[in-house]
Amino acid sequence: MPERLTEMLMDTWTPLIILWITVLPSIYMAPMNQSQILPSGSTTGLKRLNEEQRVLHRSKRGWVWNQMFVLEEFSGPEPILVGRLHTDLDPGSSKIKYILSGDGAGTIFVINDKTGDIHAMKRLDREEKAEYTLTAQAVDRDTNQPLEPPSEFIIKVQDINDNAPEFVEGPYHATVPEMSVVGTFVTKVTATDADDPVYGNSAKLVYSILEGQPYFSIEPHTAIIKTALPNMDREAKEEYFVVIQAKDMGGHMGGLSGTTTVTITLTDVNDNPPKFAQSLYHFSVMEDVALGEPIGRVKANDLDIGENAKSSYDIIEGDGADIFEITTDAQTQDGIIRVRKPLDFETKKSYTLKVEAANIHIDPRFLSGGPFKDTATVKIVVEDADEPPVFSSPTYLLEVHENAALNSVLGQVTAHDPDASSSPIRFSIDRHTDLERQFNINAEDGKITLATPLDRETSTWHNITIVATETRNHSQVSRVPVAIKVLDVNDNAPEFASEHEAFLCENGKPGQVIQIVSAVDKDDPKNGHYFLYSLLPEMVNNPNFTIKKNEDNTLSILAKHSGFSRQKQEVYLLPIVISDSGTPPMSSTSTLTIRVCGCSSDGIVQSCNVEAYVLPIGLSMGALIAILACIILLLVIVVLFVTLRRHKNEPLIIKDDEDVRENIIRYDDEGGGEEDTEAFDIATLQNPDGINGFLPRKDIKPDLQFMPRQGLAPVPNGVDVDEFINVRLHEADNDPTAPPYDSIQIYGYEGKGSAAGSLSSLESSTSDSDQNFDYLSEWGPRFKRLGELYSVGESDKET
């Protein structure tokens, strides 16, 4: 109790004592030391005062202190007296004026220009500004002349405990491993105090824990937080909320304090082993399950988390250790049991396994607590399933000669039903693999037979698929590939590899090789091809050519003599017999064409035609082509000349009397009657310019303009002449600008030089005399008939 009372008195009286020590000396000591106010450096000011006052004495330093003090946050009814300035030159006659300048002069600090008293006009905050630098000077009040040089001094703001500690970086988060020993470092916190750390205990901090005991502790001066209890278990409690206090004044009563929170999380360590949820697991699986398919899951729980909770599973014993496998699910940490080998209900109906779960990451500190593993028993029951047929072999390979007889057996496939019921099997060929239906299969015993002839040269391999189906359940189907290889038989005769045509020079020498020929055989003997070449029996003693077998299985054709002539014989035909080495051997006869040609001295073929002999000696092919080109050019020039002459004789401008009118053709003489087939041209009637519209008549000049009527529809090229003439006749009858001609034949004037005179009847209507046409009978049967027609017309008129 006495100690507590002492602390309370200290906290109450300490500010007053500080105020007493700092303020009172500045108030009472200044008048007692007037001889120390002005410094001795101001010589000018001393002379002036001595002259005025006639006082002779030694000048001393004039200012009292280099620095003054004022208590922060001090407030009262009047301004605070900070200190007093006075100079020895002041006789008390009010001749001296004090001037203050610098930080806060005139606003925060004000000086009495007569007495030199400095007052603080505002409350000061040390944390805002700790000191002020001011300049004081004494001047003559009347002349404002300086009596002393300016002198700087400092006013310091003395600290009081007015700021509480603060945790700037809070709140804090920290971690510490579970099961840590007492005193394990957790974290460190830091508080700051804005008060002066040098003066007094205002910034002396002491740390303590308000909440969080008895689990954690804190060092009072370093603020280091440590564990205070051993074996804290994360699985029991993972997170702790700790409140830390920082108090100034060394932690004594009256000091200010601040708090912060620290959230401490226990991190996991591997201190718990895995544990199966149950000791026995039961699973069932169909015997036809696919390999690798999961059939069940087991789970070993671990109270730890993260890497410490990861476990690996293994099958350590059991009668199905080689049939099943167990793997770990990385997401759920389950043990997944899968099938490694095919199951067979008929062979084994159940399996027993012993599985183990063990931690992957083990902490050696906790090995004494026991093994970090656990075991469980798994029973697996295999259920029967209807399985498809099983072939005796996964693939089949059959061989057959290409000359095999139809319906001959190529081979056999077998299959059985693995189920206990053992259903019968039926076999078939997947026709998608045998589109040409070259093979058949016996549905009962699986024997494959030949349906169509085979040709190795067309296809060497045939790949088909055999289907096996249960008769009791058609959905149970199996397939197997069957490869059939066609073996070669010597059934193709050899022949020339290509069509050869040999060329023989007229100036060739005896024994010269004319041509080298080769042969091919579609068959494929095991030891390769070997051909025999020979001439036909009747050509063995051929006087012109002979043959020679080469080592590379080719044949050389040689000339027996020289002096071949194109004029004598241009082409020779040489039949050659080619035989292979097969069993039985096959042979064929190919004919080689040998053409006699003219060659240069180097043996280069130049011409193989007989006509070349009629050309002059030394006339080359290029010269022959140039001669032919000149002849063709001359013929073209002649044709052009004749054509131009014919065009020059024809008039280029149509005369007026040859103008084509509507009468199609104009004649200078009388027409030949109905038998005159050259009277007009039918093509003129089909003139496209006159089909679709009206063409005005050109034989006479119309008196007034006649607007053509809308033409009829266009007529195709196959025009109906009768219809065309009727249309034109109708247009002529309704044309007011032309006389009503009664015929499409228009004659503009009488024929000139006619011995019979005019045959026109246009003027007969104006004559009163009858006309006699009997003289026309002397001109021939045609004119006689014409006279009879006119005579009948006159008699009809009289009637």
C-alpha positions in Angstrom: 0.0 0.0 0.0 2.8 2.5 0.7 4.4 1.8 -2.7 1.0 2.3 -4.5 0.6 5.6 -2.7 4.1 6.7 -3.7 3.4 5.9 -7.3 0.2 8.0 -7.3 2.0 11.0 -5.7 4.8 10.8 -8.3 2.3 10.7 -11.2 0.5 13.8 -9.8 3.4 16.0 -8.7 5.9 15.2 -11.4 4.5 17.7 -14.0 4.3 20.5 -11.3 7.9 19.9 -10.3 9.1 20.1 -13.9 7.1 23.3 -14.4 8.7 24.8 -11.3 12.2 23.9 -12.4 11.9 25.2 -15.9 9.7 28.3 -15.6 10.6 29.9 -12.3 14.3 30.3 -13.0 13.5 32.2 -16.2 11.2 34.5 -14.2 13.3 35.2 -11.1 16.8 34.8 -12.2 16.8 37.1 -15.2 16.6 40.4 -13.1 19.4 39.1 -10.8 21.9 38.7 -13.7 21.5 41.9 -15.7 25.2 42.1 -16.2 25.0 38.9 -18.3 22.2 39.8 -20.7 24.1 41.3 -23.7 27.2 39.8 -25.1 30.4 41.9 -25.2 30.7 41.7 -28.9 28.6 44.8 -29.6 31.2 47.5 -29.4 29.1 50.1 -31.3 26.3 49.8 -28.9 28.5 50.3 -25.9 30.1 53.5 -27.2 26.8 55.0 -27.9 25.5 54.3 -24.4 28.7 55.6 -22.8 28.5 58.8 -24.7 24.9 59.3 -23.7 25.1 58.3 -20.1 28.7 59.4 -19.4 29.1 56.1 -17.5 32.4 54.3 -17.9 32.3 50.6 -17.1 33.4 47.3 -18.7 30.8 45.6 -21.0 29.9 42.0 -20.3 27.9 39.3 -22.1 24.3 40.3 -22.2 22.1 37.1 -22.7 21.2 34.8 -19.9 20.8 31.4 -21.6 21.3 29.9 -25.0 18.1 27.9 -24.7 14.8 28.2 -22.8 12.2 25.6 -21.9 8.4 25.5 -22.0 6.1 22.7 -20.9 3.9 21.2 -23.6 0.2 21.2 -23.4 0.3 23.8 -20.6 -2.7 26.0 -20.5 -3.9 28.8 -18.3 -5.9 32.0 -18.2 -2.9 34.0 -19.3 0.0 33.5 -21.7 2.9 31.4 -20.4 6.1 33.3 -19.5 8.9 31.4 -21.2 11.8 33.7 -20.2 13.2 37.3 -20.1 15.8 38.9 -22.2 17.8 41.9 -20.8 21.0 43.7 -21.7 23.5 45.6 -19.5 23.1 48.6 -21.8 19.6 49.1 -20.6 19.8 51.9 -18.0 16.1 51.6 -17.3 15.2 54.7 -19.2 13.2 52.7 -21.8 15.6 53.7 -24.5 16.1 50.1 -25.6 13.6 48.1 -27.7 13.7 44.2 -27.9 12.9 42.6 -31.2 12.2 38.8 -31.6 12.3 36.9 -35.0 12.4 33.3 -36.1 10.2 30.2 -35.6 6.8 31.2 -34.4 7.8 34.8 -33.6 4.8 37.0 -33.3 2.3 34.2 -33.4 3.4 31.5 -31.0 6.0 33.5 -29.1 5.6 37.3 -28.3 8.2 39.5 -26.7 7.6 42.6 -24.6 9.8 45.1 -26.4 10.4 47.1 -23.2 11.0 44.4 -20.6 12.2 41.5 -22.9 9.7 39.1 -21.4 8.8 36.2 -23.9 5.4 34.6 -23.6 3.9 31.5 -25.3 0.5 32.4 -26.7 -0.7 28.9 -27.6 -0.6 25.4 -26.3 2.4 23.6 -27.6 2.7 19.9 -28.7 6.1 18.4 -28.5 5.1 15.6 -30.9 4.2 18.3 -33.5 7.4 20.4 -33.0 10.0 19.7 -30.3 12.0 23.0 -30.5 11.9 26.5 -32.0 14.9 28.5 -33.1 14.5 32.3 -32.5 16.7 35.4 -32.9 16.7 38.3 -30.4 18.1 41.8 -30.9 18.3 45.0 -28.9 17.8 48.3 -30.9 17.5 51.9 -30.0 13.9 52.8 -29.6 14.2 56.1 -31.3 16.6 55.4 -34.1 16.0 51.6 -34.5 19.7 51.3 -34.7 21.0 47.9 -33.4 22.8 48.1 -30.1 23.9 44.4 -30.2 24.4 41.9 -33.0 21.5 39.4 -33.4 21.8 36.4 -31.2 20.1 33.0 -31.7 18.6 30.9 -28.9 16.4 27.8 -28.8 13.1 27.3 -27.0 12.6 23.6 -26.3 9.2 22.1 -25.6 9.4 19.8 -22.6 7.5 16.5 -22.9 4.7 15.3 -20.8 3.1 11.8 -21.0 0.2 12.6 -23.3 0.5 9.8 -25.9 -0.5 6.2 -25.3 1.5 3.3 -26.9 0.2 2.0 -30.3 0.7 -1.3 -32.1 1.0 0.0 -35.7 1.4 -3.4 -37.3 -1.4 -5.1 -35.4 -3.4 -7.2 -35.3 -0.9 -10.0 -35.6 -1.1 -13.6 -36.9 1.4 -16.2 -35.9 1.8 -20.0 -36.1 3.6 -22.5 -34.0 3.8 -26.3 -34.4 1.6 -28.4 -32.2 3.2 -30.4 -29.4 5.9 -27.8 -29.0 8.0 -27.6 -25.8 7.6 -24.8 -23.3 9.4 -21.6 -24.4 9.1 -22.2 -28.1 9.3 -18.9 -29.9 5.9 -17.8 -31.5 6.3 -14.2 -32.6 7.3 -10.7 -31.6 5.1 -7.7 -31.3 6.2 -4.0 -31.3 4.4 -0.9 -29.9 5.5 2.7 -30.4 5.0 5.8 -28.1 5.1 9.3 -29.5 6.4 10.8 -26.3 10.1 11.7 -25.7 12.1 8.5 -25.1 15.0 10.4 -23.6 13.2 12.6 -21.1 11.5 10.8 -18.2 9.6 7.5 -18.5 6.8 8.6 -20.9 8.1 6.3 -23.6 9.3 3.4 -21.5 7.1 0.5 -22.4 6.3 -2.7 -20.6 4.4 -5.6 -22.2 2.0 -8.0 -20.6 -0.7 -10.6 -21.7 -4.3 -9.8 -20.8 -5.8 -12.9 -22.5 -4.1 -16.1 -23.6 -2.8 -17.6 -20.3 -1.8 -20.2 -19.5 -0.9 -21.2 -23.0 1.5 -18.4 -24.0 3.8 -15.9 -22.2 5.5 -12.6 -23.3 8.8 -11.0 -22.3 7.9 -7.6 -20.6 10.6 -5.6 -22.4 11.3 -7.5 -25.7 7.6 -8.4 -26.4 8.6 -11.9 -27.5 5.7 -14.3 -27.3 6.5 -18.0 -26.3 4.6 -21.1 -25.6 3.8 -21.6 -21.9 2.2 -25.1 -21.9 3.7 -28.3 -23.3 2.0 -30.7 -25.8 -0.7 -28.4 -27.1 -2.7 -30.6 -29.5 -4.0 -29.2 -32.8 -6.6 -31.9 -33.0 -8.0 -30.6 -29.6 -7.7 -26.9 -30.3 -6.2 -25.3 -33.4 -6.5 -21.5 -32.9 -5.8 -19.2 -29.9 -6.8 -15.6 -29.4 -4.2 -13.6 -27.4 -4.5 -10.0 -26.2 -1.2 -8.1 -25.6 -0.9 -4.8 -23.6 1.9 -2.2 -23.8 2.0 0.4 -20.9 4.3 3.4 -20.7 5.8 5.0 -17.6 7.6 1.7 -17.1 4.4 0.1 -16.3 3.7 2.2 -13.2 0.3 3.5 -12.2 -0.8 6.6 -14.1 0.9 5.4 -17.4 -1.0 5.2 -20.6 -1.5 1.8 -22.4 -2.5 0.3 -25.7 -3.5 -3.3 -26.8 -3.4 -5.5 -29.8 -4.5 -9.0 -30.6 -2.4 -12.0 -31.8 -4.1 -14.9 -33.5 -1.9 -18.0 -33.0 -2.6 -21.1 -35.0 -1.1 -24.5 -34.2 0.3 -26.1 -37.3 0.0 -29.8 -37.8 2.6 -32.5 -37.2 2.3 -36.1 -37.9 1.4 -37.3 -34.4 -1.6 -39.5 -35.4 -1.5 -42.8 -37.2 -4.0 -43.8 -39.9 -7.0 -45.9 -38.7 -9.4 -48.0 -40.8 -13.0 -47.2 -40.2 -13.8 -50.9 -40.1 -11.7 -54.0 -39.8 -13.6 -56.1 -42.4 -14.8 -55.0 -45.9 -17.1 -57.0 -48.2 -17.2 -56.5 -52.0 -18.8 -58.4 -54.9 -17.7 -58.3 -58.6 -18.9 -59.8 -61.8 -16.5 -62.2 -63.4 -16.6 -60.3 -66.7 -15.4 -57.0 -65.2 -12.9 -55.2 -67.4 -9.3 -55.2 -66.3 -8.4 -52.0 -64.3 -12.0 -51.4 -63.3 -12.4 -50.4 -59.6 -14.5 -52.9 -57.6 -14.4 -51.1 -54.1 -12.9 -48.5 -51.8 -11.4 -48.7 -48.3 -10.6 -45.7 -46.1 -8.0 -45.2 -43.4 -8.8 -42.0 -41.4 -6.0 -39.8 -40.2 -6.6 -36.9 -37.7 -3.7 -35.1 -39.2 -4.0 -32.9 -42.3 -2.1 -32.2 -45.4 1.1 -34.1 -46.1 0.9 -35.7 -42.6 -2.5 -37.3 -43.5 -1.3 -38.9 -46.7 -1.2 -42.7 -46.6 -0.2 -45.5 -49.0 -2.2 -48.7 -49.4 -0.8 -52.2 -50.1 -2.0 -55.7 -50.2 0.3 -57.5 -47.8 -1.2 -61.0 -48.0 -4.2 -63.0 -49.2 -5.1 -65.5 -52.0 -5.8 -62.8 -54.5 -2.7 -60.7 -54.1 -1.7 -61.3 -57.7 -5.3 -60.9 -59.0 -6.1 -57.5 -57.4 -4.2 -54.3 -56.8 -4.9 -51.3 -54.5 -4.0 -47.7 -55.3 -4.4 -44.4 -53.4 -6.9 -41.7 -54.6 -4.9 -38.5 -54.3 -8.0 -36.4 -53.7 -9.9 -38.4 -51.1 -7.0 -40.6 -49.7 -9.1 -43.7 -50.3 -7.7 -47.0 -51.2 -9.1 -48.2 -54.6 -9.2 -51.9 -55.3 -8.9 -52.9 -59.0 -8.7 -56.1 -61.0 -5.4 -56.9 -62.5 -6.2 -60.3 -64.1 -9.4 -61.8 -65.6 -11.7 -63.4 -63.1 -13.4 -66.8 -63.7 -16.4 -67.8 -61.6 -16.1 -71.4 -62.7 -12.5 -71.5 -61.4 -12.6 -69.5 -58.1 -15.7 -67.8 -56.5 -14.2 -65.7 -53.7 -10.9 -64.1 -52.5 -9.6 -62.8 -49.2 -7.1 -59.9 -49.0 -5.3 -58.2 -46.1 -4.6 -54.5 -46.9 -2.4 -52.1 -45.0 -2.5 -48.3 -44.8 0.7 -46.5 -43.7 1.7 -42.8 -43.5 4.0 -41.6 -46.2 5.6 -38.8 -44.1 6.6 -40.0 -40.6 7.9 -37.6 -37.8 10.7 -39.5 -35.9 9.8 -37.6 -32.7 6.6 -39.6 -32.4 7.8 -43.1 -33.4 7.7 -44.1 -29.8 3.9 -43.6 -29.8 3.5 -46.7 -32.0 3.5 -47.7 -35.7 1.9 -45.2 -38.0 0.0 -47.9 -40.0 -3.2 -50.0 -39.8 -4.6 -53.1 -41.4 -8.0 -54.4 -42.5 -9.4 -57.5 -44.2 -11.2 -57.4 -47.5 -13.4 -60.3 -48.8 -14.3 -60.3 -52.5 -17.0 -62.5 -54.0 -17.0 -63.3 -57.7 -20.5 -63.5 -59.3 -21.2 -65.6 -62.4 -21.8 -63.8 -65.7 -22.8 -64.9 -69.1 -19.5 -64.7 -71.0 -19.1 -64.6 -74.8 -17.4 -67.5 -76.6 -13.7 -67.9 -76.4 -11.6 -68.8 -79.5 -8.8 -71.3 -79.1 -6.4 -68.7 -80.6 -6.4 -64.9 -80.7 -5.6 -64.9 -84.4 -5.4 -67.5 -87.2 -3.1 -67.8 -90.2 -4.1 -70.0 -93.1 -2.3 -70.8 -96.4 -3.8 -71.9 -99.7 -2.4 -72.3 -103.3 -3.9 -70.1 -105.9 -5.0 -73.1 -107.9 -6.9 -74.7 -105.0 -10.1 -76.3 -106.0 -13.4 -74.8 -105.1 -15.0 -75.9 -101.8 -11.6 -77.2 -100.6 -11.0 -76.8 -96.8 -8.5 -74.0 -96.0 -8.4 -74.4 -92.2 -10.6 -74.5 -89.1 -11.3 -72.2 -86.1 -12.6 -73.4 -82.8 -14.4 -71.7 -79.9 -16.2 -72.7 -76.7 -18.5 -71.2 -74.1 -16.6 -70.6 -70.8 -19.9 -70.6 -68.8 -20.9 -73.7 -66.8 -24.0 -74.0 -69.1 -21.7 -74.4 -72.1 -23.9 -73.2 -74.9 -23.4 -74.5 -78.4 -21.5 -72.2 -80.8 -22.3 -71.1 -84.4 -19.7 -69.7 -86.7 -20.1 -67.1 -89.5 -18.0 -64.8 -91.6 -18.4 -61.0 -91.3 -19.2 -60.2 -94.9 -17.9 -56.7 -94.5 -14.5 -58.2 -94.5 -15.3 -60.6 -97.4 -17.3 -58.4 -99.8 -16.6 -60.7 -102.8 -17.7 -63.8 -100.9 -14.6 -65.7 -101.7 -14.8 -67.9 -98.6 -17.4 -69.9 -96.7 -17.4 -71.4 -93.2 -19.3 -74.3 -91.7 -21.5 -73.0 -89.0 -21.1 -76.1 -86.8 -17.4 -77.0 -86.9 -15.8 -73.7 -88.1 -14.2 -75.2 -91.2 -13.3 -72.5 -93.8 -13.7 -73.4 -97.5 -12.9 -71.7 -100.8 -15.9 -70.3 -102.7 -14.3 -68.5 -105.7 -11.0 -69.0 -107.5 -8.0 -67.2 -106.1 -5.3 -65.3 -108.0 -2.1 -64.5 -106.2 -1.1 -61.9 -108.8 -4.4 -60.0 -108.0 -4.3 -60.3 -104.2 -1.7 -62.1 -102.0 -3.5 -61.7 -98.7 -7.1 -61.9 -97.6 -8.1 -60.8 -94.1 -11.5 -61.9 -92.9 -13.2 -61.9 -89.5 -14.9 -65.0 -88.1 -17.9 -64.5 -85.7 -18.8 -67.0 -83.0 -22.3 -66.6 -81.4 -23.9 -68.5 -78.6 -27.0 -70.3 -79.8 -28.8 -69.7 -76.4 -28.0 -66.0 -76.2 -27.3 -64.3 -79.5 -26.0 -61.2 -77.7 -22.9 -63.1 -76.6 -20.6 -62.7 -79.7 -16.9 -63.0 -80.2 -14.7 -62.2 -83.2 -11.4 -63.4 -84.3 -9.2 -62.2 -87.3 -8.2 -64.8 -89.9 -5.4 -64.0 -92.3 -5.3 -66.2 -95.5 -2.1 -66.2 -97.6 -2.4 -67.2 -101.2 0.6 -69.3 -102.3 2.1 -68.9 -105.8 1.6 -71.3 -108.6 3.5 -71.0 -111.9 0.5 -70.1 -114.0 1.9 -67.0 -115.9 4.2 -67.1 -118.9 7.0 -64.6 -119.1 6.9 -61.8 -121.6 8.8 -58.7 -122.7 9.1 -56.1 -120.0 8.1 -53.5 -122.6 7.4 -53.1 -126.2 10.7 -53.0 -128.0 11.5 -51.7 -131.5 15.1 -52.1 -132.5 16.9 -50.0 -135.1 19.6 -51.4 -137.4 22.1 -49.2 -139.2 22.7 -49.8 -142.8 26.4 -49.3 -142.2 26.4 -51.7 -139.2 29.0 -54.3 -138.6 28.6 -58.1 -138.2 28.2 -59.1 -134.5 27.0 -55.7 -133.5 24.4 -55.6 -130.6 21.2 -54.3 -132.0 19.0 -54.4 -128.9 19.0 -55.7 -125.3 15.6 -57.0 -124.2 14.4 -58.1 -120.8 11.4 -60.2 -119.6 9.1 -60.2 -116.6 7.0 -62.8 -115.0 3.9 -62.2 -112.8 4.7 -65.3 -110.8 6.9 -65.1 -107.7 9.2 -68.1 -107.5 11.1 -68.6 -104.2 14.6 -68.5 -105.8 13.9 -65.7 -108.2 13.3 -65.5 -111.9 15.4 -67.4 -114.5 14.4 -67.1 -118.1 15.4 -69.1 -121.2 15.4 -67.4 -124.5 15.3 -69.1 -128.0 14.2 -68.6 -131.5 11.4 -70.4 -133.2 12.5 -73.7 -134.7 12.0 -72.3 -138.2 14.1 -69.2 -137.3 17.0 -71.1 -135.8 19.0 -70.7 -139.0 18.0 -67.1 -139.4 20.6 -65.6 -141.9 20.3 -62.1 -140.5 20.1 -62.1 -136.7 21.1 -64.2 -133.8 20.5 -64.0 -130.0 22.8 -64.2 -126.9 21.8 -64.8 -123.3 23.4 -62.3 -120.8 24.3 -63.0 -117.2 21.8 -60.5 -115.9 18.9 -62.6 -117.2 18.5 -60.3 -120.3 18.9 -61.1 -124.0 21.1 -59.4 -126.7 20.0 -59.3 -130.4 23.0 -59.3 -132.8 23.4 -58.8 -136.5 25.0 -61.6 -138.4 26.2 -59.6 -141.4 26.4 -56.0 -142.7 25.0 -54.4 -145.8 21.4 -54.1 -144.8 19.4 -51.9 -147.1 16.2 -50.0 -146.6 15.4 -50.3 -150.3 15.7 -54.0 -150.1 13.8 -54.5 -146.8 12.9 -51.9 -144.4 11.5 -53.9 -141.4 12.4 -57.4 -140.0 10.3 -59.3 -137.5 12.2 -61.6 -135.1 10.0 -64.0 -133.0 11.6 -64.9 -129.6 10.4 -67.7 -127.3 10.8 -66.9 -123.5 10.5 -69.7 -120.9 10.6 -69.6 -117.1 12.0 -72.1 -114.7 8.8 -73.0 -112.9 7.1 -76.4 -112.5 5.7 -76.9 -115.0 7.6 -74.3 -117.1 5.6 -71.6 -118.9 6.6 -70.0 -122.1 5.4 -67.3 -124.6 6.5 -65.9 -127.9 7.2 -62.2 -128.4 8.1 -60.6 -131.7 10.8 -58.0 -131.9 10.5 -55.4 -134.7 13.8 -54.4 -136.3 13.8 -51.3 -138.5 16.6 -50.6 -140.9 17.7 -46.9 -140.7 20.3 -44.6 -142.1 22.9 -43.7 -139.6 25.8 -41.3 -139.3 29.4 -42.5 -139.1 29.0 -42.4 -135.3 26.1 -44.9 -135.5 23.5 -42.2 -134.7 20.1 -42.9 -136.4 19.1 -40.2 -138.9 16.3 -41.5 -141.1 14.4 -44.8 -141.2 12.2 -44.0 -144.3 12.7 -45.5 -147.8 11.8 -42.2 -149.5 15.0 -40.7 -148.3 16.9 -42.5 -151.1 15.2 -40.4 -153.9 16.6 -37.2 -152.4 19.8 -35.8 -153.8 22.9 -36.8 -151.9 23.7 -34.3 -149.2 20.2 -32.9 -148.9 19.4 -32.7 -145.3 16.0 -32.8 -143.5 16.2 -29.1 -142.8 16.6 -28.2 -146.4 13.6 -30.4 -147.4 11.4 -28.6 -144.9 12.5 -25.2 -146.2 11.6 -26.2 -149.8 8.2 -27.4 -148.7 7.6 -24.1 -146.8 8.5 -22.1 -150.0 6.1 -24.1 -152.1 3.2 -23.5 -149.6 4.0 -19.8 -149.5 3.8 -19.5 -153.3 0.5 -21.3 -153.4 -1.0 -18.9 -150.8 0.2 -15.9 -152.8 -1.4 -17.2 -156.0 -4.7 -17.8 -154.2 -4.7 -14.3 -152.7 -4.0 -12.8 -156.1 -6.8 -14.6 -157.8 -9.2 -13.7 -155.1 -8.3 -10.0 -155.3 -8.8 -10.0 -159.1 -12.3 -11.4 -158.7 -13.2 -8.8 -156.1 -11.9 -6.0 -158.3 -14.3 -6.9 -161.3 -17.3 -6.8 -159.0 -18.9 -3.3 -158.4 -18.6 -2.1 -154.9 -21.7 0.1 -155.0 -25.1 -1.2 -155.8 -26.7 0.7 -158.7 -30.2 2.3 -158.3 -31.7 -0.1 -160.8 -30.3 -3.1 -158.8 -31.9 -1.9 -155.5 -33.7 -4.8 -153.9 -37.3 -3.9 -153.2 -40.2 -5.8 -151.6 -40.5 -7.8 -154.8 -37.3 -9.6 -153.6 -35.6 -9.8 -157.1 -35.8 -7.3 -160.0 -35.6 -8.6 -163.6 -34.7 -6.6 -166.7 -36.7 -9.0 -168.8 -39.9 -11.0 -168.6 -40.1 -13.8 -166.0 -40.0 -17.4 -166.9 -43.3 -18.3 -165.3 -43.9 -20.9 -162.7 -41.0 -23.0 -163.9 -38.5 -20.2 -163.4 -37.0 -21.4 -160.0 -34.5 -18.6 -160.0 -37.2 -15.9 -159.8 -36.6 -15.3 -156.1 -34.5 -16.5 -153.2 -36.4 -18.0 -150.2 -33.6 -16.7 -148.0 -34.6 -13.2 -148.8 -38.1 -13.9 -147.5 -36.5 -15.0 -144.2 -34.6 -11.7 -143.8 -34.6 -11.1 -140.0 -34.8 -7.4 -140.6 -38.2 -7.8 -142.3 -39.9 -10.3 -140.0 -40.6 -8.4 -136.9 -41.7 -5.1 -138.5 -43.1 -3.4 -141.5 -40.7 -2.4 -144.3 -42.0 0.5 -146.5 -42.2 -0.1 -150.2 -39.3 1.3 -152.2 -40.7 0.9 -155.8 -42.7 4.2 -155.6 -42.4 7.2 -153.5 -45.3 7.5 -151.1 -47.4 10.7 -151.2 -47.9 10.7 -147.4 -46.1 9.1 -144.5 -47.5 5.7 -143.5 -47.0 4.7 -140.0 -46.2 0.9 -140.0 -48.5 -1.3 -137.9 -47.3 -3.5 -135.1 -45.7 -6.5 -136.7 -46.8 -10.0 -135.9 -44.9 -12.3 -133.6 -41.5 -13.4 -134.8 -41.5 -16.4 -137.1 -38.8 -19.0 -136.5 -36.3 -20.0 -139.2 -38.6 -22.8 -140.4 -41.0 -20.1 -141.9 -44.3 -21.0 -143.5 -44.0 -19.4 -146.9 -47.7 -19.4 -147.6 -48.5 -17.6 -144.3 -45.7 -15.2 -144.9 -47.0 -14.2 -148.4 -50.5 -13.8 -147.1 -49.3 -11.4 -144.4 -47.4 -9.3 -146.9 -50.3 -9.3 -149.3 -52.6 -8.1 -146.5 -50.2 -5.3 -145.7 -49.9 -4.2 -149.3 -53.7 -4.1 -149.7 -54.0 -1.8 -146.7 -51.1 0.4 -147.6 -52.6 3.8 -148.9 -49.2 4.9 -150.3 -48.9 2.2 -152.9 -51.1 0.8 -155.7 -52.9 -2.5 -154.9 -50.5 -4.9 -156.6 -52.0 -8.3 -156.8 -48.7 -10.2 -156.9 -45.5 -10.1 -154.8 -43.6 -10.0 -158.1 -43.3 -6.3 -159.0 -42.2 -5.1 -162.4 -41.4 -1.4 -162.6 -41.3 -1.2 -166.4 -41.7 -3.2 -169.5 -38.9 -5.4 -170.8 -36.5 -3.8 -173.3 -36.0 -5.3 -176.7 -38.9 -7.7 -176.4 -40.0 -9.0 -179.9 -43.5 -9.6 -178.7 -43.9 -6.1 -177.2 -45.6 -5.4 -174.0 -47.5 -8.2 -172.2 -49.0 -5.9 -169.6 -52.8 -5.7 -169.3 -52.8 -2.5 -167.3 -53.9 -0.4 -170.3 -56.4 -2.9 -171.7 -59.2 -1.3 -169.7 -58.9 2.0 -171.7 -58.9 0.3 -175.1 -62.2 -0.5 -176.9 -60.8 -2.9 -179.3 -60.4 -6.6 -178.5 -57.0 -8.0 -178.4 -56.0 -11.1 -180.3 -53.5 -13.4 -178.6 -53.3 -16.1 -181.2 -49.9 -15.1 -182.3 -48.5 -16.3 -179.0 -49.0 -19.9 -180.0 -46.2 -19.5 -182.5 -43.7 -18.9 -179.6 -44.2 -22.2 -178.0 -46.5 -24.2 -175.7 -45.9 -21.8 -172.7 -46.9 -18.6 -174.6 -49.8 -20.5 -176.2 -51.1 -21.3 -172.7 -50.7 -17.7 -171.7 -52.7 -16.5 -174.7 -55.5 -18.9 -173.8 -55.7 -17.5 -170.3 -56.0 -13.9 -171.6 -58.6 -15.0 -174.2 -60.7 -16.7 -171.4 -60.5 -13.5 -169.4 -61.9 -11.5 -172.3 -64.8 -13.9 -172.9 -65.7 -13.8 -169.3 -65.7 -10.1 -169.4 -68.1 -10.1 -172.3 -70.3 -12.6 -170.6 
